[in-house]
Amino acid sequence: MIPAGPSGFAYSTIGDNPVTPAEITAELEARFGSAVVGHPGAPDPFVVVEAARLPEVGRYLRDVLRFDILNNLGGVDYLETDPKKVAKAGFEPHLEVVYHLSSFAAPGRRFTMKIFLPRWKGGVVGELPEVPTVSDIWRTADWHEREAYDLFGIRFLGHPDPRRILLSDDWVGYPLRKDYEFPLEYHDIRCR
């Protein structure tokens, strides 16, 4: 009998699990439909997950496919600030949250998923985009999500401690956004 994981999913044996990124992608697309879009032919294969379905997909990756380690979670700002390059950029401005996963059960097996977010929620400047937390799925997400909030202004809904982690609580803005302008001074200390 296959033991049940923490959230009730039955663990697959490693031999039954898909091994290549293309196989993992196919299983996720079959299981979650349009909430998961695979890019298995990319130089670093990944899937894009619909933000609202992230906790469900994350639990499946952990409990069924045995991706029990979140190695890294990071933010990326896709914004071309040079007006001459905007037409050639090939993307609409947006933010991404990138999750790098691996497995204790199958050393060397890795997988990447991404969440695409608007730069501002509802297109309203200053309204931070939101994504559900995965800190209850992978504990390492706790500090990674705080860092992504602190530096990119991505709000993780349901996070147990959504404070800044690197910058002081009175810091204004999100310094890794490409349109961020560093203050001239901070508490009487020259910044630039």
N, C-alpha and C positions, 0 to 999 in steps of 0.2 A: 504494500500500500504506500502511496506517495504522501508524505507528511504535508499538512497544510501550513502555509506561511502565516506571518503575523496578521495579515488582513483577510485571511480566509482562502486565498488562491492556493491551489495545489502546486507544489514545486514539481517542475519537470526534472527528469534526470538529465545530466549534462549531455548524454548521447542523443537525447531527443530534441535538445534545444538547437535552434538555428545557430550557425557559427559565423557565417560571413555577414558583413553589413547588408548585402542585398537580401539575404534570407531573413535577417532580423527585420528589415524594412518591410518585406512582403508579409511577414506575420503580423506586424503592427498595422499595416494598411488593411489586411483582412479582418483583424479584430476591431479596429476603431474607425474604419471607413474614411470619410473625407476629413476627419479630425487630425489625420496624420498624412503628410505628403512626403514621400521619399525622394531623396537625391542620391541614390546609390552610386551613380557614375561620377560624382564630384571627386576632385583629388583627395579630399577627406570626406568620405560619405557621411551623410547626416539625414535626419528627418526634421521636418517642421511640424510642430504640434500646435493645435489650436489652444490658446491660453486657457480657456475654461475647462478643457479636458486634461490639462497637465497633471493634476494629482492622480487621476485614474490611470493615465499612461505610465506615470512614474511608478505607481504601485505594481503595475503589470511588469514593467521592466525589472523591478527589484525582486518581486515575489515569484514570478513565473520564469522569466528569462535569466534571473540570478545576477543582475547587475546591482550588486550590493554596495558598491563604492561610488560615491560622487567625488571624483578627483578634483574637479574644478567647476565653478560656475562664474561666468564673466559677462560683462556687458560690452556691446559694440555700438558705436554711433555711426550710422551711415548718413553722413551729411557732407555734401560738397560745398565748401564755403567760397570757392573761387568761381565767380559768375561766368568766366570764360569756359570752365570745365563742366558746368552743370548739364549741358545738353549731351555731352559724351559720357557722363557718369554711368548711365545704364541702370540706375535704380532711383526709386523715390526715397526721399529722406525718411528714415525710420530708425528705431533702436532694435537690437536683438539681445536676447539672453541666451547664452550658449552653455549647455550642460555636457560635460565630459564624464562618461561612466566607464567603469571596468568591473571585473568579477574576481572575487576570491576563489569561487568554485572552478573557474576556467581561466587560469592565469594567461595573460596575453590577450584576452578577449576584451575589446573596447568598443564603445559606441558613442555617438554624438547626437544630441537633439537640440533644436533651436526653437525659440518663441520669437515671432516677429511682432513688434509693438509700434504704434504710432509714436512720434517724438513727444506729442502732447495728447493727453486723453481728450477725445472729442474735438481735436484740432484747436483747443483753447490753450493759448500760451500760458504756462504756469501750472496747468493741471497735469499732474504726473500720471504716466501710464501705469497700469496695474496688471499684475499677474499673480496667481495663487502661489503661496509658499510651498516648498517641498521639504522644509526643515523637519516636518514630522515623518517624512519618508527616509531622508538621508540627513543625519544630524550635522554633517559637515556643511550643509547648506546654510545653517544658522549664520555663521560669520560671513560666508560668501554673499548671501543675500543682503546683509547689512552693508557690505562694501559696495555692491552694485547700486544700492539705494544712495549711499553716501556720495559716490563719484559720478553716477549717471542719472540719478533721479528716477529710478524705477521702484515703484511701491510694490511690496510683496504682501498681498492680502493674507491675513491670518498668521503672520509672523509673530512669534512670542515676544520679541524685543526689538521693535523697529526703530531703534535709535541709530544715529551716526556712529561709526566705529573708528574712523581714521581722523576725521575733522572734528573740530569743536562744535558743540550744539548750536552756537550762534553764527556758524559759517553760512554765508548766503550763496546759493547756487550749487552747481554740480560740475566740478572741474574737468571731468573727462568728456564732457559734451564738447563737440567741436566748435560751437559758437559761444563757449564760455569766455567771459572776459575777467581776468584776474583783477582783484581790487588793487588800487594803487597802494593802499595801506590797510593793515589789519591790526587793531589795538596798538596804534602808533608804531608799527613795524612796517618798513617799506617792503612791498611785495615785488615790485617790478621797477 
